[in-house]
Amino acid sequence: MTVASKTLHVRTKGRGLYDVTRSVEEIVAASGVSSGLCSVFIAHTSASLVTQENADPSVLRDLERWITRIAPESDDYEHDAEGPDDMPSHLRASITKTSETVPIDGGKLALGTWQAIYVWEHRTAGHDRKVIVTVLGE
């Protein structure tokens, strides 16, 4: 069994979805694993990971509009130490995910035709996000 791990540093420019699929695929290829699992974990509480459609950019825009309605910026939050986007970013991260697990088949991520892995930045300012990719298999 092979276990390989690498940390990606993803620089965001503020709210939005950032495709990291190619970077994750490169780590899988470099591991030499042909069959197994790839775990992708974001080490933050104000950003998240999602596997989502990569063909029609309107999907990503609709997701952003939806989550803004669910967790809007507001003066009603007690936790606002880092500004008005602080608590909404935590709420948004809590209803999405901090990790994704994707099967590896034939040395490649077994994503669907229209799927990609995204870092979803929930803060209005850009941040350096730490994404840990772990590959397990044979």
Secondary structure, DSSP 4 states (H G I P E B T S, - for coil): -EEEEEEEEEE--SSEEEE-HHHHHHHHHHHT-SEEEEEEEE--SSEEEEEEESS-HHHHHHHHHHHHHHS---TT-S--TT-TTHHHHHHHHHHSBSEEEEEEETTEE---TTEEEEEEE-SSS--EEEEEEEEEE-
